[in-house]
């Protein structure tokens, strides 16, 4: 499981609201490692309003 800091680094500069696919694509462009990308691919496919919502989806 990646750390919350790793998730936030991957999401740096992300424009919200954003879908899961947009979040994963942004993390890939930011050079996120496989662990972070796998965690983001596992979140619900919906619109996220900000990084705290993404973190909640990953860690809940």
FENUR-V697692 format. One record per residue. RES is the residue in three letters. SS is DSSP state (h for helix, s for strand, l for the rest). OMEGA is omega in whole degrees, 0 to 359 (* if undefined). NEAR is the number of other ideal C-beta (glycine too) atoms within 10 Angstrom. Layout:
res;ss;omega;near
RES;SS;OMEGA;NEAR
RES;SS;OMEGA;NEAR
//
This chain:
res;ss;omega;near
UNK;l;178;11
UNK;l;178;19
UNK;l;175;11
UNK;h;179;13
UNK;h;178;8
UNK;h;179;17
UNK;h;182;23
UNK;h;177;14
UNK;h;181;15
UNK;h;183;25
UNK;l;182;22
UNK;l;178;10
UNK;l;181;7
UNK;l;174;19
UNK;l;180;7
UNK;l;1;14
UNK;l;182;11
UNK;s;177;20
UNK;s;177;12
UNK;h;182;18
UNK;h;177;11
UNK;h;180;15
UNK;h;179;22
UNK;h;180;20
UNK;h;179;14
UNK;h;179;18
UNK;h;177;24
UNK;h;180;13
UNK;h;179;11
UNK;l;177;14
UNK;l;179;9
UNK;l;180;21
UNK;l;185;11
UNK;h;181;8
UNK;h;179;13
UNK;h;181;23
UNK;h;178;15
UNK;h;179;13
UNK;h;180;22
UNK;h;177;24
UNK;h;182;13
UNK;l;180;10
UNK;l;179;18
UNK;l;180;7
UNK;l;180;8
UNK;l;176;10
UNK;s;177;11
UNK;s;185;22
UNK;l;181;10
UNK;l;184;13
UNK;h;180;18
UNK;h;177;11
UNK;h;178;16
UNK;h;179;24
UNK;h;178;17
UNK;h;180;12
UNK;h;181;18
UNK;h;191;17
UNK;h;178;12
UNK;l;*;6
//
